Amino acid sequence: MKTRETKQKDLNALTASLAASKSAMVMSFTKLSVQKDQEFRNSLRNAGAQYQVVKNTLARRAVKGTDFEQASESFKGVTAIAWTEGDPVVLTKAVSKFMKDNADIYTFKTGVVDGNLVDFTQLNVLATLPSKEELISKLLYLLNAQRQRIVTVISAVPRDLGVVIKKIGDNIPAEAAAPAAEVKAEEPAAAQAEEALGAESAPSPEATDAAPSQEAPEASNEAQEEAAAAPEPAQEAARAEEENVLEIPEAEAPAEEKAE
């Protein structure tokens, strides 16, 4: 049996712990096994909550002057209290799930969340809300998403400019090649024009046939010039031949002289 001093210490510890808490759940149970009791305690511990089976007199004295005093009417029969200094949604999720899974053992009496008294229906509604950590993670996601969008928009300007410049650079060779193709196309036309002009200036066949006859005197003059320019021995030989032809042999003197 606890002494008066031990009971006072338990009361002081419970009062101080509840005074620093934001939310508390009051429950009852029947035919509770050790295994189920341990499972419930573990789930509450994972939710960052404390759990204790208390006497109703001790509980009423502990909550006196606090936000939990409005739950004093529920301190009847078997009473167990779960409270937390952290996120109340995490506690409501743990209590709601375990109450539903073990409805034949546990009974929800009442609860106080941020100074407001709630029943089991309201408890289930609160359990569907996102926890503080989930809200923070979503908020950070939204903030990061907006930041990423801003960065994307800012970086899109130089990137798009680079794309435009690249497209312009890709189009320049094609445009430069067009004048070259035009020049190449003009070259055959110029060649054809030159051929046509050459055909017009070329002499006709009749003219070519008549040309040699006109050049014949020039050829004879050239032969005379070559003969004049021939070496002296050739000229002497020619003179000798002429003299031999003109000389009359002595044996063939005129017949008239012989008759005389």
Number of C-alpha atoms within 10 A of each C-alpha: 5 7 8 9 9 11 13 13 12 14 18 15 13 18 20 12 15 23 17 13 19 18 26 28 27 21 21 19 17 10 9 12 10 9 9 15 12 11 13 18 17 15 16 23 16 13 20 16 23 19 18 12 14 17 14 18 11 17 22 20 15 23 20 14 12 14 20 26 16 18 21 18 11 16 22 12 10 13 18 20 19 21 25 23 17 16 17 25 21 22 30 28 22 18 25 19 14 18 18 14 11 13 12 12 17 19 16 19 19 22 27 22 22 13 15 12 18 17 13 18 10 13 23 17 13 20 20 12 14 14 18 14 11 11 12 12 12 13 12 12 12 12 12 12 12 12 12 12 12 12 11 11 12 11 11 12 11 11 12 11 11 12 12 12 12 11 11 11 11 11 11 10 10 10 10 10 11 11 11 11 11 10 11 11 11 12 12 11 11 11 11 12 12 12 12 11 11 11 11 10 9 9 10 10 9 8 10 10 10 10 11 12 10 10 10 11 11 11 12 11 11 12 12 11 11 11 12 11 10 11 10 10 9 11 14 11 11 11 12 12 11 11 11 10 9 9 8 11 8 7 6 7 10 10 8 7 7 7 6 5
